[in-house]
Amino acid sequence: MDKKKMMNWIIAIIVAIVYLTVSIIFKSWAYSWLIWVAYATYRFIVK
């Protein structure tokens, strides 16, 4: 696996962990979609 693809996987896993942590701690599943929007924006800009 090349370095860029590996980095994308690491970032995706970190985002998933942050998403679950925020959702569980604050019990705010309704607002946690903002994390995914930020991630999608990041992916769009980087690509």
Secondary structure, DSSP 8 states (H G I E B T S, - for coil): --HHHHHHHHHHHHHHHHHHHHHHHHT-TTTTHHHHHHHHHHHHHH-
